[in-house]
Amino acid sequence: MTASPPAPQEPLTPGRGTRLDPWYASYAERTHGMKASEIRALFSVANRPEVVSLAGGMPYLAGLPMEIVAEVTDRLLRERGAVALQYGSGQGDVALREQITTVMAEEGITSHPDDVVVTTGSQQALDLVTRIFVDPGDVVVAEAPSYVGALGVFRAYQADVVHVEMDDDGLVPEALEATLTRLAAEGRRVKLLYTVPNFHNPGGTTLSLERRPQVVEIARRHGVLVLEDNPYGLLGFDDLTENPVMPALHSYNPQGVVYLGSFSKTFAPGYRVGWALAPHAVRERLVLASESAILCPSNMSQMSIATYLSTCDWRGQVKSYREVYRERRDATLHALAEHMPHATWTRPAGGFYTWVTLPEGLDAQAMLPRAVTELVAYVPGTAFYADGTGHRYMRLSYCYPTPERIHEGVRRLANVVNAELDLVRMFGTGGAGTRLAGTLNPGPNQA
């Protein structure tokens, strides 16, 4: 008896979608929490030449000697082009991994190339660590405020982000202890402590030397892995005659910390090269996760940076960047003191950002359209809180504009703030609707 041929299937059609997106109901559940970055959304406006952008953290690449970059690229293609343009190792080029251990030694990290995983920017490293540790509903503890790119990753993997207090000296150990104790009592699984200890994005603060071992020890006792994100660690301002770096959290407990680094801030972001330094077992899983996502990082980018590090004065280039960014930090603080004495802000000792607290009654998110009309851009504090609070705060980035443009941008911003203050005084608008959030205490005005 011959079996009947199967009936033809109906073509796949989406169900319960919308007119604008008929596939809406077919997306994975984890996509429902995804949303556009408030910073990325600003780029189209902030990149207009008439707008002074104090928003995105774009490095000042005009300070990079392009003739040296061109020579490095030319030499690499002539001497090893067939290798550079080929597929590479999923873990990353061994020569670059060796160079990375030298870079990390500047921060007191003793490491082996075998425990380094090269990634497509440190953002991919952050994604990979979250992927291999976090199940939906797990808790990630993070500073308040916290890096918007990390919050996006945690949201994508359906983690529950719980914020912990910061002050001028960084993450508060007592608050961390209390938070982890409370979460354990509630029976919630905490998988990661995410922190940016040096020249915090967005807070502009640095975790004090005294607190560093305390934070690592608290996490160890509670069985929580520390995810140390450190793209700015070499960009300190306080002493330009030497490298004023703080010891990495990884140096206190190598088995309890995954360290993330990047060449985007100390060299150039266009190469998209970062890395993770992880305990051996974690390293193995990171490599597998990376291979499933991208097969291997760009050989060309890796070998370009390895050639640069081995043949050029990269420490001198970092020092040059530090001088540029310190001048721009100073310009920002002086402009704030001159034009916005009614606000408060942090005084960053390095990095790209300062965190501004507006007067009572103002809402930085609601104020942004008016600021853009006045040709100045910033990032409202709401971007840096998992629950969307932080309306009274804004992040100002000083890394890209010239000091003159920074001064003009802050002047324009002050005009917007003053106009909003006048409205609050006249009509009381914004006062009741402004949601205050976070606990970062910027301290007194400092110029």
C-alpha positions in Angstrom: 0.0 0.0 0.0 1.5 3.3 -1.1 1.4 6.1 1.5 -0.4 9.2 0.5 1.9 12.2 0.0 1.7 14.8 2.8 -0.7 17.6 2.3 1.0 20.8 1.3 1.5 23.1 4.2 0.1 26.5 4.3 2.7 29.2 3.9 4.0 30.6 7.2 2.0 33.7 8.1 2.5 35.8 11.2 -0.1 35.8 13.8 -1.2 38.5 16.3 1.2 41.0 14.9 0.6 44.6 14.1 0.1 46.5 10.8 3.6 48.1 11.2 5.3 44.8 12.2 3.5 41.7 11.2 6.2 39.5 12.9 5.8 41.1 16.3 4.3 38.1 17.9 7.1 35.8 16.6 10.0 37.6 18.3 11.7 35.8 21.2 10.6 37.0 24.6 14.0 38.4 25.4 13.6 41.0 22.6 10.7 42.6 24.3 12.9 44.5 26.8 15.2 45.9 24.1 15.1 49.6 23.4 17.1 52.1 21.5 20.1 53.7 23.4 19.3 57.3 24.3 22.9 58.1 23.3 22.7 56.5 19.9 19.4 58.2 19.2 21.2 61.5 19.8 24.0 60.9 17.3 22.1 62.1 14.2 21.4 65.4 15.9 24.7 65.7 17.8 26.8 65.1 14.7 25.5 68.2 13.0 28.3 70.7 12.8 26.3 73.6 14.4 25.5 71.5 17.5 27.9 71.4 20.4 27.8 67.7 21.4 28.5 67.1 25.1 26.7 63.7 24.6 28.6 60.8 23.0 32.0 59.6 24.3 33.8 59.8 21.0 37.6 59.8 21.4 39.5 62.8 20.0 41.1 61.0 17.0 42.7 64.1 15.6 45.2 63.6 18.4 46.2 60.3 16.9 49.2 60.5 14.5 47.6 59.2 11.4 50.9 58.9 9.5 52.0 56.3 12.1 48.8 54.4 11.8 49.2 54.5 8.0 52.8 53.2 8.3 51.7 50.4 10.6 48.9 49.3 8.2 51.2 49.5 5.2 53.9 47.5 6.9 51.4 44.9 8.1 49.8 44.4 4.6 53.2 44.2 2.8 54.8 41.8 5.2 51.9 39.7 6.6 48.9 40.6 4.5 47.9 37.1 3.6 47.7 36.2 7.3 46.0 39.5 8.4 43.2 39.1 5.9 42.6 35.5 6.7 40.4 33.9 9.4 42.1 33.7 12.8 41.8 32.1 16.2 38.5 32.2 18.1 40.4 33.3 21.2 42.4 35.9 19.4 45.9 36.5 18.0 48.5 35.2 20.4 50.9 38.1 19.7 48.2 40.6 20.6 47.3 38.6 23.7 50.9 38.8 24.8 50.8 42.6 24.3 47.6 42.9 26.2 49.2 41.3 29.3 51.9 44.1 29.1 49.2 46.7 29.0 47.4 45.2 32.0 50.6 45.1 33.9 50.4 48.9 34.1 47.5 48.4 36.5 49.1 45.7 38.7 47.7 42.7 36.9 49.8 39.7 36.5 48.4 37.6 33.7 49.1 35.0 31.1 48.1 35.3 27.4 46.2 32.0 27.7 43.6 33.6 29.9 43.0 36.5 27.6 40.1 36.4 25.1 40.1 39.0 22.4 36.7 40.4 21.5 35.0 42.8 19.1 35.3 45.7 21.5 34.8 45.3 25.2 31.1 45.6 24.5 31.1 42.1 23.1 33.1 40.8 26.1 30.4 42.2 28.3 27.7 40.5 26.2 29.6 37.1 26.3 30.1 37.2 30.1 26.4 38.0 30.6 25.4 35.2 28.1 27.3 32.5 29.9 26.3 33.5 33.4 22.8 35.1 33.4 19.5 33.2 33.1 16.2 35.2 32.9 15.3 36.5 36.3 18.9 36.4 37.7 20.1 39.6 39.4 23.0 41.8 38.2 24.0 44.3 40.8 25.3 47.5 39.3 26.2 51.0 40.5 23.6 53.8 40.4 24.0 55.3 37.8 25.5 52.7 35.5 26.9 52.5 31.9 24.0 52.5 29.5 25.6 49.9 27.2 25.8 47.4 30.1 22.2 48.0 31.1 21.2 47.2 27.5 23.0 43.9 27.6 21.5 42.9 30.9 18.1 43.8 29.7 18.6 41.8 26.5 19.3 38.7 28.7 16.3 39.4 30.9 18.4 40.1 34.0 17.0 42.0 36.9 19.3 44.9 37.6 19.5 46.1 41.2 21.4 49.4 41.7 23.8 50.1 44.6 24.7 53.5 46.0 27.7 55.5 44.9 29.3 58.6 46.3 32.4 60.7 45.4 34.6 57.7 46.3 32.8 55.2 44.1 30.7 52.2 45.0 29.8 52.3 48.8 30.9 48.9 50.4 28.3 49.1 53.2 25.6 49.6 50.6 26.9 46.7 48.6 26.9 44.5 51.7 23.4 45.4 52.6 22.1 44.9 49.1 23.7 41.4 48.7 22.5 40.4 52.2 18.9 41.5 51.4 18.8 39.8 48.0 20.1 36.5 49.6 17.4 36.7 52.2 14.8 37.2 49.5 16.1 34.1 47.8 17.2 35.9 44.6 20.2 34.7 42.6 22.9 37.3 42.2 25.2 36.3 39.3 27.3 39.4 38.7 28.5 42.7 40.3 29.1 45.0 37.4 31.3 48.0 38.1 33.4 50.7 36.3 35.9 51.5 39.1 38.0 54.0 37.2 36.7 57.4 35.9 33.2 56.0 36.0 30.9 56.2 33.0 28.7 58.2 33.6 29.5 59.3 37.1 33.1 60.6 36.6 34.1 59.1 40.0 36.8 56.7 40.9 36.6 53.9 43.4 39.0 54.8 46.3 42.1 52.7 47.1 40.7 51.9 50.5 37.4 50.5 49.1 38.8 48.3 46.4 39.7 45.3 48.5 36.6 45.8 50.5 34.3 45.5 47.4 36.2 42.5 46.1 36.0 40.7 49.5 32.3 41.4 49.9 31.6 39.9 46.5 33.8 36.9 47.4 31.9 36.2 50.6 28.6 36.3 48.8 29.8 34.2 45.9 29.2 36.9 43.3 31.5 37.2 40.3 32.8 40.8 39.8 32.7 42.1 36.2 35.3 44.9 36.1 34.8 47.2 33.1 37.9 49.4 32.7 38.2 51.2 29.4 39.5 54.4 30.9 42.0 53.2 33.5 45.1 54.5 31.8 43.6 58.0 31.2 44.2 59.6 34.5 44.9 63.3 34.9 46.3 64.0 38.3 50.0 63.3 37.6 51.1 63.5 34.0 54.7 62.8 34.8 53.9 59.3 35.7 51.0 56.9 35.0 48.6 57.5 37.9 46.8 54.2 37.7 44.9 52.5 40.5 45.3 48.7 41.1 42.7 46.8 39.2 40.1 44.9 41.2 41.3 41.8 39.4 44.7 42.1 41.2 43.0 41.5 44.6 41.2 38.2 43.5 42.0 36.9 40.0 39.7 34.0 40.5 36.7 36.1 41.4 37.0 38.9 38.8 36.5 39.0 35.1 38.4 42.1 33.8 37.3 43.9 30.6 39.6 46.1 28.6 39.6 48.0 25.3 41.8 49.8 22.9 38.9 52.1 21.8 39.9 54.9 24.3 43.7 54.5 24.3 44.1 54.0 20.6 41.1 54.1 18.2 37.5 52.7 18.4 37.3 51.9 14.7 39.4 48.8 15.1 36.8 47.4 17.5 39.3 45.4 19.7 38.7 44.7 23.3 39.4 41.8 25.6 38.4 39.8 28.7 40.8 38.4 31.3 39.1 35.6 33.0 39.7 32.6 35.3 40.7 29.6 33.2 37.3 27.7 33.3 35.4 30.9 32.5 37.9 31.6 29.7 37.0 28.3 28.0 33.3 29.2 28.0 34.0 32.7 26.7 35.9 31.3 23.7 33.0 28.9 22.9 30.5 31.7 23.2 32.5 34.0 21.1 33.1 31.4 18.3 29.3 30.8 18.2 28.7 34.5 17.8 31.4 35.7 15.4 33.6 32.7 14.7 36.7 34.8 15.3 37.6 38.5 15.9 39.1 40.5 13.0 42.6 39.3 12.3 43.4 42.6 10.5 42.3 44.7 13.5 44.2 42.6 16.0 47.4 42.4 14.0 47.3 46.1 13.3 47.1 46.9 17.0 49.7 44.2 17.9 52.1 45.8 15.3 51.4 49.3 16.7 52.0 48.2 20.3 55.3 46.4 19.5 56.8 49.1 17.2 55.4 52.5 18.4 55.5 54.5 21.6 52.0 53.6 22.7 52.7 54.9 26.3 53.6 58.3 24.8 50.4 58.3 22.8 48.4 57.5 26.0 50.2 60.4 27.8 49.3 62.7 24.9 45.6 61.7 25.2 45.7 62.3 28.9 47.0 65.8 28.4 44.2 66.5 25.8 41.5 65.2 27.9 42.7 66.9 31.1 42.6 70.3 29.3 39.0 69.5 28.2 38.0 68.4 31.6 39.3 71.7 33.0 37.5 73.7 30.4 34.2 71.9 31.3 34.6 72.5 35.0 35.5 76.1 34.5 32.6 76.7 32.2 30.2 75.0 34.6 31.4 77.2 37.5 31.0 80.3 35.3 27.6 79.6 33.8 25.8 77.0 36.0 26.6 77.9 39.6 23.1 76.6 40.6 24.0 73.0 39.6 26.6 70.6 41.1 28.9 68.2 39.4 31.6 65.6 39.9 35.3 66.4 39.3 36.6 63.5 37.3 40.3 62.5 37.9 40.3 60.9 34.4 38.2 59.6 31.6 35.6 61.3 29.5 32.6 62.4 31.7 31.3 64.6 34.5 27.9 64.0 36.1 25.7 67.1 36.7 22.9 67.4 39.2 20.3 70.0 38.2 18.4 72.2 40.6 15.2 70.9 42.2 12.3 70.8 39.9 14.2 70.3 36.6 13.9 67.3 34.4 16.9 66.7 32.1 15.0 64.4 29.8 12.1 66.8 29.3 14.6 69.6 28.8 16.6 67.9 26.0 14.4 68.9 23.0 14.8 72.6 24.0 18.6 72.0 24.4 18.8 70.6 20.9 16.9 73.6 19.6 19.6 75.7 21.3 22.2 73.6 19.5 23.7 71.8 22.4 23.3 68.1 23.3 23.9 66.0 26.4 22.6 62.6 27.7 19.8 62.8 30.3 20.4 60.7 33.5 17.4 58.4 32.8 19.6 56.5 30.3 21.8 55.3 33.2 19.2 53.7 35.5 17.5 50.4 34.9 14.2 51.7 36.0 14.3 54.9 33.9 14.7 57.2 36.9 17.4 59.8 37.2 15.5 62.7 35.7 17.4 65.4 37.6 20.8 64.3 36.3 22.7 64.7 33.0 26.0 63.3 31.7 28.4 65.7 30.0 31.2 64.4 27.8 34.2 66.5 27.2 36.4 64.2 25.2 35.5 65.3 21.7 34.9 69.1 21.5 37.7 71.7 21.7 37.9 73.7 24.9 36.4 76.7 23.1 33.5 74.6 21.9 33.0 73.1 25.3 32.7 76.6 26.8 30.2 77.6 24.2 28.2 74.4 24.7 28.0 74.9 28.5 26.9 78.5 27.9 24.1 77.4 25.6 23.1 74.7 28.1 23.1 77.2 30.9 20.6 79.3 28.9 18.3 76.3 28.6 18.6 75.5 32.3 17.9 79.2 33.3 14.9 79.3 31.1 13.5 76.1 32.6 14.2 77.5 36.1 12.1 80.6 35.2 9.2 78.3 34.2 9.4 76.4 37.4 9.4 79.6 39.5 6.5 81.0 37.5 4.3 78.0 37.1 5.7 75.2 39.2 6.0 73.0 36.2 8.4 70.1 36.5 8.5 70.1 40.3 5.9 67.5 41.0 6.6 65.5 37.9 10.3 65.2 38.3 11.3 61.8 39.7 14.5 62.0 41.7 16.6 58.9 41.5 20.0 57.5 42.4 22.3 58.3 45.3 25.4 59.6 43.6 26.4 62.7 45.7 28.4 65.0 43.4 29.6 67.1 46.4 30.3 70.9 46.1 31.0 72.7 42.9 34.6 72.3 41.8 36.4 74.1 39.0 
